């Protein structure tokens, strides 16, 4: 069988340090099964060199630091390099897989080029990026236009959420977009060894936290992840446990606004502990949490939610369709009404340990059955080779 070349544009590249798309590309390349696939991955870099990683050809793109437009510039530069490489090497059997819809505003121009070269364009539409509060009015308008044009021009939209696929089909029905659903993935984590526990013990000591005596939040520190509601409700609750928040708040305007609104700095239970980039340590912190709080409202299948389901027994999720699709009955749900979450936290204060354990078993079953990387990689390889 002739080798199929898959060019992946739109992630920051591999090796993955953080981020959903990056982790996806890391797993897609590392867990590759079919030898007839050759991956080419665009990587945000400090030069324009090439290197091999996970048997993929990785090509770095150096991009000037030009603010919000940097992402568009990077994706366009990566797409240009990809087309040039395909022409130069006379590659006849290829697919370009775009992660995200950032460059949708330019895709009409590129689509004619790709058609001449007989290159199908696959797109992951991500999760309604234009809805995020961090963007101003004009950026939101551009992102919405980009999403629409990607729906119009792509040969296949691969959605990692059933609800996102449904949204794309309904919103852009006039283009009759071709779509499919392939979930995002997670690994079930083995219980960590004693040697690693020393690192965890030191971390607990430094942050003044005790095993199973804290609720945990891990995620980007942005308004649409509902930090304000979670913090206010937690402060209202009578729980003796801590609220441990793993996120980057350095030089963050939102952090200062939140402090003024909630006075969380006066509540000793609330602990912003910075970031944790050691994945083993982070998994242990998740495993040893009493519960996980998830307030993400925008987007499809959220990677941090999958990580929580694969590690933490008790998961308390904002009641929106995206979260329910992923967790089903393996989690408990809260809404943004005054007192809803704080009452739930009070109810859970003395929850039966067996009941907590049962939620954990259900959560891990969800990951095993639907969101495991081996299954997802197989589905992608089938689509790429069809």
VEXDREN-2710 file (C-alpha; in Angstrom, 1 decimal):
% VEXDREN-2710
k/r/px/py/pz
1/UNK/0.0/0.0/0.0
2/UNK/1.2/3.5/-0.9
3/UNK/2.4/5.6/2.1
4/UNK/-0.2/8.3/3.1
5/UNK/1.2/11.6/4.2
6/UNK/-0.8/13.4/6.9
7/UNK/0.2/17.1/7.5
8/UNK/-1.0/18.4/10.9
9/UNK/-1.3/22.2/11.2
10/UNK/-2.7/24.2/14.1
11/UNK/-1.1/22.9/17.2
12/UNK/2.0/24.3/19.0
13/UNK/3.6/21.0/18.1
14/UNK/5.4/18.1/19.8
15/UNK/6.8/17.1/22.2
16/UNK/3.6/18.4/23.9
17/UNK/4.2/20.6/27.0
18/UNK/0.6/21.5/27.5
19/UNK/-2.7/22.1/25.6
20/UNK/-5.4/19.9/24.1
21/UNK/-4.3/19.9/20.5
22/UNK/-0.7/19.3/21.5
23/UNK/-1.5/16.3/23.7
24/UNK/-3.7/14.9/20.9
25/UNK/-0.9/15.1/18.3
26/UNK/1.5/13.6/20.8
27/UNK/-0.8/10.6/21.3
28/UNK/-1.7/10.3/17.6
29/UNK/2.0/10.0/16.6
30/UNK/3.3/8.0/19.6
31/UNK/0.5/5.4/19.4
32/UNK/0.5/5.1/15.6
33/UNK/-0.2/1.5/14.5
34/UNK/-0.4/1.5/10.7
35/UNK/3.1/1.7/9.1
36/UNK/1.6/3.2/5.9
37/UNK/1.0/6.6/7.6
38/UNK/3.7/9.2/7.7
39/UNK/2.9/12.2/9.9
40/UNK/4.3/15.7/9.3
41/UNK/3.7/18.1/12.2
42/UNK/4.1/21.9/12.2
43/UNK/5.7/23.1/15.5
44/UNK/6.0/26.6/16.9
45/UNK/9.7/27.2/17.2
46/UNK/12.7/29.5/17.5
47/UNK/14.0/28.5/14.0
48/UNK/12.8/27.0/10.8
49/UNK/14.5/23.6/11.2
50/UNK/13.2/20.1/10.9
51/UNK/13.5/17.2/13.4
52/UNK/12.1/13.7/13.9
53/UNK/9.9/12.9/17.0
54/UNK/7.6/9.8/17.5
55/UNK/8.7/8.9/13.9
56/UNK/7.0/12.0/12.6
57/UNK/8.7/14.7/10.6
58/UNK/8.4/17.9/12.6
59/UNK/9.0/21.2/11.0
60/UNK/9.5/24.3/13.1
61/UNK/8.0/27.7/12.2
62/UNK/9.5/30.8/13.6
63/UNK/6.9/33.5/14.1
64/UNK/7.3/37.1/15.2
65/UNK/5.6/38.1/18.5
66/UNK/2.8/40.2/17.0
67/UNK/0.1/39.7/19.6
68/UNK/-3.3/38.0/18.9
69/UNK/-2.4/37.8/15.2
70/UNK/0.5/35.5/15.9
71/UNK/-1.7/32.4/15.8
72/UNK/-3.0/33.3/12.4
73/UNK/0.4/34.1/11.1
74/UNK/1.8/30.8/12.4
75/UNK/-1.0/28.7/10.9
76/UNK/-0.7/30.4/7.5
77/UNK/3.1/30.0/7.5
78/UNK/2.8/26.3/8.3
79/UNK/0.2/25.9/5.6
80/UNK/2.5/27.6/3.0
81/UNK/5.4/25.4/4.1
82/UNK/3.2/22.3/3.8
83/UNK/2.1/23.1/0.2
84/UNK/5.6/23.9/-0.8
85/UNK/6.9/20.6/0.6
86/UNK/4.2/18.6/-1.1
87/UNK/5.0/20.3/-4.5
88/UNK/8.8/20.0/-4.1
89/UNK/8.6/16.3/-3.2
90/UNK/5.9/15.5/-5.6
91/UNK/3.7/13.8/-3.0
92/UNK/0.6/12.4/-4.5
93/UNK/-1.1/10.9/-1.5
94/UNK/-1.6/13.4/1.3
95/UNK/-4.2/15.0/3.6
96/UNK/-3.9/18.4/5.4
97/UNK/-5.5/18.2/8.9
98/UNK/-6.1/21.7/10.3
99/UNK/-6.7/21.9/14.1
100/UNK/-9.0/24.8/14.8
101/UNK/-10.6/27.4/12.5
102/UNK/-8.3/30.3/13.1
103/UNK/-7.3/30.8/9.4
104/UNK/-10.8/30.2/8.1
105/UNK/-10.9/33.8/6.8
106/UNK/-8.2/32.9/4.3
107/UNK/-9.2/29.3/3.5
108/UNK/-11.1/30.1/0.2
109/UNK/-7.8/31.3/-1.3
110/UNK/-6.0/28.1/-0.2
111/UNK/-8.8/25.7/-1.1
112/UNK/-8.3/26.3/-4.9
113/UNK/-4.6/25.6/-4.5
114/UNK/-5.3/22.4/-2.6
115/UNK/-7.9/21.2/-5.2
116/UNK/-5.3/21.7/-8.0
117/UNK/-2.9/19.5/-6.0
118/UNK/-5.7/17.0/-5.2
119/UNK/-5.1/17.5/-1.4
120/UNK/-8.2/16.9/0.8
121/UNK/-8.6/19.4/3.7
122/UNK/-9.7/17.9/7.0
123/UNK/-10.6/20.3/9.9
124/UNK/-11.1/20.0/13.6
125/UNK/-13.5/22.8/14.4
126/UNK/-12.6/22.8/18.1
127/UNK/-15.3/24.2/20.4
128/UNK/-16.9/27.5/19.4
129/UNK/-13.8/29.6/20.0
130/UNK/-15.7/32.8/19.1
131/UNK/-17.8/32.5/22.2
132/UNK/-14.9/32.9/24.6
133/UNK/-15.1/36.1/26.7
134/UNK/-11.4/36.8/26.3
135/UNK/-11.9/38.0/22.7
136/UNK/-13.2/41.5/21.9
137/UNK/-16.2/42.1/19.6
138/UNK/-14.1/42.3/16.3
139/UNK/-12.1/39.1/17.1
140/UNK/-15.3/37.2/17.9
141/UNK/-16.8/38.3/14.6
142/UNK/-13.7/37.2/12.7
143/UNK/-13.6/33.8/14.5
144/UNK/-17.3/33.2/13.8
145/UNK/-16.7/34.0/10.1
146/UNK/-13.6/31.7/10.1
147/UNK/-15.7/28.9/11.5
148/UNK/-18.4/29.4/8.8
149/UNK/-15.8/29.4/6.0
150/UNK/-14.2/26.2/7.4
151/UNK/-17.6/24.5/7.4
152/UNK/-18.0/25.7/3.7
153/UNK/-14.6/24.7/2.3
154/UNK/-13.4/21.7/4.3
155/UNK/-13.7/18.2/2.8
156/UNK/-14.3/16.7/6.3
157/UNK/-14.9/18.2/9.7
158/UNK/-13.7/15.9/12.5
159/UNK/-15.5/16.9/15.7
160/UNK/-14.4/15.7/19.1
161/UNK/-17.8/16.2/20.6
162/UNK/-21.2/14.9/19.5
163/UNK/-22.7/18.3/20.5
164/UNK/-20.2/20.2/18.4
165/UNK/-20.9/18.0/15.4
166/UNK/-24.7/18.6/15.9
167/UNK/-24.0/22.4/16.1
168/UNK/-21.9/22.4/12.9
169/UNK/-24.6/20.4/11.0
170/UNK/-27.4/22.6/12.1
171/UNK/-25.7/26.0/12.0
172/UNK/-24.1/25.5/8.5
173/UNK/-26.7/23.2/7.0
174/UNK/-26.8/25.3/3.7
175/UNK/-23.2/24.0/3.0
176/UNK/-24.2/20.4/3.8
177/UNK/-20.9/19.9/5.6
178/UNK/-19.4/16.4/5.8
179/UNK/-18.7/15.6/9.4
180/UNK/-17.7/12.8/11.7
181/UNK/-17.3/12.3/15.4
182/UNK/-14.0/11.1/16.9
183/UNK/-13.6/11.7/20.6
184/UNK/-10.6/13.3/22.4
185/UNK/-8.8/10.9/24.6
186/UNK/-7.2/10.2/28.0
187/UNK/-5.2/7.5/29.6
188/UNK/-6.3/5.6/32.7
189/UNK/-3.5/6.3/35.2
190/UNK/-1.7/3.6/37.2
191/UNK/-1.5/4.2/40.9
192/UNK/1.9/5.9/41.4
193/UNK/4.9/4.2/43.0
194/UNK/6.3/4.9/46.5
195/UNK/9.3/6.7/45.0
196/UNK/7.1/9.3/43.4
197/UNK/5.1/9.9/46.6
198/UNK/8.1/11.7/48.1
199/UNK/7.7/14.4/45.4
200/UNK/3.9/14.6/46.3
201/UNK/4.6/14.8/50.0
202/UNK/7.0/17.7/49.5
203/UNK/4.5/19.5/47.3
204/UNK/1.8/19.1/49.9
205/UNK/4.1/20.3/52.6
206/UNK/5.1/23.4/50.6
207/UNK/1.5/24.3/49.8
208/UNK/0.1/23.3/53.2
209/UNK/-2.4/20.8/51.8
210/UNK/-3.5/17.4/53.1
211/UNK/-4.4/14.2/51.2
212/UNK/-8.2/13.9/50.5
213/UNK/-8.8/17.2/52.3
214/UNK/-9.2/19.4/49.2
215/UNK/-11.3/20.1/46.2
216/UNK/-9.3/20.7/43.0
217/UNK/-9.6/22.9/39.9
218/UNK/-7.2/22.6/37.0
219/UNK/-7.6/24.8/33.9
220/UNK/-7.0/28.0/32.1
221/UNK/-7.7/31.1/34.2
222/UNK/-10.4/32.7/32.0
223/UNK/-13.9/34.0/32.8
224/UNK/-15.8/31.4/30.8
225/UNK/-14.5/28.6/33.0
226/UNK/-16.7/30.1/35.8
227/UNK/-14.0/30.7/38.4
228/UNK/-16.1/33.5/39.9
229/UNK/-19.1/31.2/40.5
230/UNK/-17.0/28.4/41.9
231/UNK/-15.0/30.6/44.3
232/UNK/-18.1/32.5/45.5
233/UNK/-20.1/29.3/46.1
234/UNK/-17.1/27.6/47.8
235/UNK/-16.7/30.5/50.1
236/UNK/-20.4/30.3/51.0
237/UNK/-20.2/26.6/51.8
238/UNK/-19.3/25.2/55.3
239/UNK/-16.8/22.7/54.1
240/UNK/-13.6/22.4/56.1
241/UNK/-11.7/21.3/53.0
242/UNK/-9.4/23.5/50.9
243/UNK/-10.1/24.6/47.3
244/UNK/-6.8/24.1/45.5
245/UNK/-6.6/25.9/42.1
246/UNK/-3.8/24.9/39.7
247/UNK/-3.6/27.6/37.1
248/UNK/-1.3/30.4/35.9
249/UNK/-2.3/33.7/37.4
250/UNK/0.9/35.7/36.9
251/UNK/0.3/39.3/35.7
252/UNK/-3.4/38.4/35.3
253/UNK/-5.9/41.2/35.2
254/UNK/-8.8/38.7/35.8
255/UNK/-7.1/37.5/39.0
256/UNK/-7.1/41.0/40.5
257/UNK/-10.7/41.7/39.4
258/UNK/-11.8/38.4/41.0
259/UNK/-10.0/39.2/44.2
260/UNK/-11.8/42.5/44.5
261/UNK/-15.2/40.9/43.7
262/UNK/-14.9/37.9/46.0
263/UNK/-12.2/38.8/48.7
264/UNK/-11.0/35.2/48.3
265/UNK/-7.7/36.2/49.8
266/UNK/-9.5/36.5/53.1
267/UNK/-10.6/32.8/53.0
268/UNK/-7.7/30.6/54.1
269/UNK/-9.3/27.5/52.4
270/UNK/-8.7/29.0/48.9
271/UNK/-5.2/28.3/47.6
272/UNK/-3.9/29.4/44.2
273/UNK/-0.8/27.1/43.9
274/UNK/0.5/28.1/40.5
275/UNK/1.1/25.6/37.7
276/UNK/2.2/21.9/37.8
277/UNK/3.9/20.7/34.6
278/UNK/5.1/17.4/36.0
279/UNK/2.3/15.1/34.6
280/UNK/3.0/12.3/37.2
281/UNK/2.7/14.8/40.1
282/UNK/-0.4/16.3/38.6
283/UNK/-2.0/12.9/38.3
284/UNK/-1.2/12.2/41.9
285/UNK/-2.7/15.5/43.0
286/UNK/-5.9/14.6/41.1
287/UNK/-6.0/11.1/42.5
288/UNK/-5.7/12.3/46.1
289/UNK/-8.3/15.1/45.8
290/UNK/-11.6/14.7/47.7
291/UNK/-13.4/16.1/44.6
292/UNK/-12.8/17.9/41.3
293/UNK/-14.7/21.1/40.3
294/UNK/-15.2/21.7/36.6
295/UNK/-16.7/25.0/35.4
296/UNK/-15.9/24.9/31.7
297/UNK/-18.9/26.2/29.7
298/UNK/-17.5/26.7/26.2
299/UNK/-16.2/24.1/23.9
300/UNK/-16.5/20.4/23.2
301/UNK/-14.7/17.6/24.9
302/UNK/-12.5/19.2/27.5
303/UNK/-9.1/17.5/28.1
304/UNK/-8.9/18.5/31.8
305/UNK/-12.3/16.9/32.4
306/UNK/-11.1/13.7/30.8
307/UNK/-8.0/13.7/33.0
308/UNK/-10.2/14.3/36.1
309/UNK/-12.5/11.4/35.2
310/UNK/-9.6/9.1/34.7
311/UNK/-8.0/10.1/38.1
312/UNK/-10.5/11.6/40.6
313/UNK/-13.5/9.7/42.0
314/UNK/-15.8/12.6/42.8
315/UNK/-16.3/15.1/39.9
316/UNK/-18.7/18.1/40.2
317/UNK/-19.4/19.5/36.8
318/UNK/-21.2/22.6/35.5
319/UNK/-24.5/21.3/34.1
320/UNK/-24.0/22.0/30.3
321/UNK/-24.5/19.6/27.4
322/UNK/-20.8/19.3/26.6
323/UNK/-19.9/18.1/30.1
324/UNK/-23.0/15.8/30.4
325/UNK/-22.0/14.2/27.0
326/UNK/-18.6/13.3/28.4
327/UNK/-19.4/12.3/32.0
328/UNK/-23.0/11.0/31.8
329/UNK/-24.0/9.6/35.2
330/UNK/-20.4/9.2/36.4
331/UNK/-20.4/12.7/37.9
332/UNK/-22.6/15.2/39.9
333/UNK/-23.8/18.4/38.4
334/UNK/-24.3/22.0/39.6
335/UNK/-25.7/25.2/38.0
336/UNK/-25.0/28.9/38.3
337/UNK/-28.0/29.7/40.5
338/UNK/-27.2/31.3/43.8
339/UNK/-26.6/28.6/46.5
340/UNK/-26.7/25.6/44.2
341/UNK/-23.0/24.6/44.3
342/UNK/-22.5/25.7/47.9
343/UNK/-25.4/23.4/49.0
344/UNK/-24.0/20.6/47.0
345/UNK/-20.6/21.0/48.7
346/UNK/-22.3/21.0/52.1
347/UNK/-24.2/17.8/51.2
348/UNK/-21.0/16.1/50.1
349/UNK/-19.1/16.9/53.3
350/UNK/-19.8/13.5/54.9
351/UNK/-20.6/11.5/51.8
352/UNK/-20.3/7.7/52.1
353/UNK/-16.8/6.6/50.9
354/UNK/-18.3/3.6/49.0
355/UNK/-20.6/6.0/47.1
356/UNK/-17.7/8.2/46.2
357/UNK/-15.8/5.0/45.1
358/UNK/-18.7/4.0/42.8
359/UNK/-18.7/7.4/41.1
360/UNK/-14.9/6.8/40.4
361/UNK/-15.5/3.3/39.0
362/UNK/-18.2/4.7/36.6
363/UNK/-15.9/7.6/35.5
364/UNK/-13.0/5.3/34.7
365/UNK/-15.4/3.0/32.7
366/UNK/-16.4/6.1/30.6
367/UNK/-12.7/6.7/29.8
368/UNK/-12.1/3.0/29.1
369/UNK/-15.1/2.5/26.8
370/UNK/-15.2/5.8/24.9
371/UNK/-12.2/8.1/25.5
372/UNK/-9.2/5.8/25.4
373/UNK/-6.4/6.8/23.0
374/UNK/-5.9/3.4/21.4
375/UNK/-9.5/3.4/20.2
376/UNK/-9.2/7.0/19.0
377/UNK/-5.9/6.5/17.1
378/UNK/-7.5/3.5/15.4
379/UNK/-10.5/5.6/14.3
380/UNK/-8.2/8.4/12.9
381/UNK/-6.0/5.9/11.0
382/UNK/-9.1/4.3/9.4
383/UNK/-10.3/7.8/8.3
384/UNK/-6.9/8.8/7.0
385/UNK/-6.5/5.6/5.0
386/UNK/-10.1/5.5/3.6
END
